[in-house]
């Protein structure tokens, strides 16, 4: 599993990608905004594929690939692959096997559905929803239908992520048939077989008990699991143009060798000194020729930074998530209409940067000075929109672009999390306004070349 910083029993976590290996592969791209990322999700056995850690990966994906407030559309996206059906290999018994492949796959699919439901809040948070209201509107829908709805909403809102189950993944471009042709090569090709054997030994050591029967069982399971998983991830991911594979764990030796064997550099005929030169292809007929293998299926291992919300915050599982500098909703009805319209084409998704034109009249309670909740939310909405407009001002933009580095990534994450917790806290709305106001004022009063842009909030 990946490295974790901060308190283990924290409520929240953020995902960062530090270290030499991550830096090397990221440096191959001028920007990560337009890359295609595949996040592998184990349905059992890796706690960093669920709960707050999954939430951190989803938030990273949204922060990286969501469309910009000025309307610029990102070309990148993230696919969250739930490895459910393939888990049937880990349910097998030694030959002669007592249960059929069909029955074991049915059990694996049920485990995948349970995983999805248990982690529903993590996928819904960037969409401003929670599992309670989502489930109340979709109780009669299958898991596949629920996933399809979430994917459409994420696309319509410009969040640019999607969820896939295993069978949907391998069915793309009729890949399943070709994968079945590749699997025997892991027994007949020395380099592939040696890499599989290395990973199988490691897998057996992690899962076995001290009996010989246990070792034999886990060897049987892992050999079959890995020979299906390798081409399904590394070859198919590469052929579909995915630049990164994200998983909380080290890359397997067999994954590295699979990439080298099945994703090879194009070698077309060319002219040299007046002669046409042809390079006879010695690659496997199942290999895919690509322009640059180094830009495909690069492994990224996250580091998780755990943190707790300020005292007095509500249970996050009961709160709607907010993207950084995103206008809070004033009413539930806008989102609720989207949920009710799962099969309806008439309900149009609402942009996260839109806000309701709710009246800002003061509350009619005994204290006329206290603003209504809706009005306070409109104040926060107005502040946020103002911040975004200010940051897009030409003079400010020029200042931010001066120098070789315009942001400290770690500091961005800290301020992002602080803002989320303030807006999600149980504090009175007016207190939220005061805290955000004080935070920004303290930053703006730091002596720097931009002092002339100090703002009276």
Rosetta blueprint (number, residue, H / E / L):
1 X L
2 X L
3 X L
4 X E
5 X E
6 X L
7 X L
8 X L
9 X L
10 X L
11 X L
12 X E
13 X E
14 X E
15 X E
16 X E
17 X L
18 X L
19 X L
20 X H
21 X H
22 X H
23 X H
24 X H
25 X H
26 X H
27 X L
28 X L
29 X L
30 X L
31 X L
32 X L
33 X L
34 X L
35 X L
36 X E
37 X E
38 X E
39 X E
40 X E
41 X E
42 X E
43 X L
44 X L
45 X L
46 X L
47 X H
48 X H
49 X H
50 X L
51 X H
52 X H
53 X H
54 X H
55 X H
56 X H
57 X H
58 X H
59 X H
60 X H
61 X H
62 X H
63 X H
64 X H
65 X H
66 X L
67 X L
68 X L
69 X L
70 X L
71 X L
72 X L
73 X L
74 X L
75 X L
76 X L
77 X E
78 X E
79 X E
80 X E
81 X E
82 X E
83 X E
84 X L
85 X H
86 X H
87 X H
88 X H
89 X H
90 X H
91 X H
92 X L
93 X L
94 X L
95 X L
96 X L
97 X L
98 X L
99 X L
100 X L
101 X H
102 X H
103 X H
104 X H
105 X H
106 X H
107 X H
108 X H
109 X H
110 X H
111 X H
112 X H
113 X H
114 X H
115 X H
116 X H
117 X H
118 X H
119 X L
120 X H
121 X H
122 X H
123 X H
124 X H
125 X H
126 X H
127 X H
128 X L
129 X L
130 X L
131 X H
132 X H
133 X H
134 X H
135 X H
136 X H
137 X H
138 X H
139 X L
140 X L
141 X L
142 X L
143 X H
144 X H
145 X H
146 X H
147 X H
148 X H
149 X H
150 X H
151 X H
152 X H
153 X H
154 X H
155 X H
156 X H
157 X L
158 X L
159 X L
160 X L
161 X E
162 X E
163 X E
164 X E
165 X E
166 X H
167 X H
168 X H
169 X H
170 X H
171 X L
172 X H
173 X H
174 X H
175 X H
176 X H
177 X H
178 X H
179 X H
180 X H
181 X H
182 X H
183 X H
184 X L
185 X H
186 X H
187 X H
188 X H
189 X L
190 X H
191 X H
192 X H
193 X H
194 X H
195 X H
196 X H
197 X H
198 X H
199 X H
200 X H
201 X H
202 X H
203 X H
204 X H
205 X H
206 X H
207 X H
208 X L
209 X L
210 X L
211 X L
212 X H
213 X H
214 X H
215 X H
216 X H
217 X H
218 X H
219 X H
220 X H
221 X H
222 X H
223 X H
224 X H
225 X H
226 X H
227 X H
228 X H
229 X H
230 X H
231 X H
232 X H
233 X H
234 X H
235 X H
236 X H
237 X H
238 X H
239 X H
240 X L
241 X L
242 X L
243 X L
244 X E
245 X E
246 X E
247 X L
248 X L
249 X L
250 X L
251 X L
252 X L
253 X H
254 X H
255 X H
256 X H
257 X H
258 X H
259 X H
260 X H
261 X H
262 X H
263 X E
264 X E
265 X E
266 X L
267 X L
268 X L
269 X L
270 X E
271 X E
272 X E
273 X L
274 X L
275 X E
276 X E
277 X E
278 X L
279 X L
280 X L
281 X L
282 X L
283 X L
284 X L
285 X L
286 X L
287 X L
288 X E
289 X E
290 X E
291 X L
292 X L
293 X H
294 X H
295 X H
296 X L
297 X L
298 X E
299 X E
300 X E
301 X L
302 X L
303 X E
304 X E
305 X E
306 X E
307 X E
308 X L
309 X L
310 X L
311 X L
312 X L
313 X L
314 X L
315 X L
316 X H
317 X H
318 X H
319 X L
320 X L
321 X L
322 X L
323 X L
324 X L
325 X L
326 X L
327 X L
328 X L
329 X L
330 X L
331 X L
332 X L
333 X H
334 X H
335 X H
336 X H
337 X H
338 X H
339 X H
340 X H
341 X L
342 X L
343 X L
344 X L
345 X L
346 X L
347 X L
348 X L
349 X L
350 X L
351 X L
352 X L
353 X L
354 X L
355 X L
356 X L
357 X L
358 X L
359 X L
360 X L
361 X L
362 X E
363 X L
364 X L
365 X L
366 X L
367 X L
368 X L
369 X L
370 X L
371 X E
372 X L
373 X H
374 X H
375 X H
376 X H
377 X H
378 X H
379 X H
380 X H
381 X H
382 X H
383 X H
384 X H
385 X H
386 X H
387 X H
388 X H
389 X H
390 X H
391 X H
392 X L
393 X L
394 X H
395 X H
396 X H
397 X H
398 X H
399 X H
400 X H
401 X H
402 X L
403 X L
404 X L
405 X L
406 X L
407 X L
408 X L
409 X H
410 X H
411 X H
412 X H
413 X H
414 X H
415 X H
416 X H
417 X H
418 X H
419 X H
420 X H
421 X H
422 X H
423 X H
424 X H
425 X L
426 X L
427 X L
428 X L
429 X H
430 X H
431 X H
432 X H
433 X H
434 X H
435 X H
436 X H
437 X H
438 X H
439 X H
440 X H
441 X H
442 X H
443 X H
444 X H
445 X L
446 X L
447 X L
448 X L
449 X L
450 X L
451 X H
452 X H
453 X H
454 X L
455 X L
456 X L
457 X L
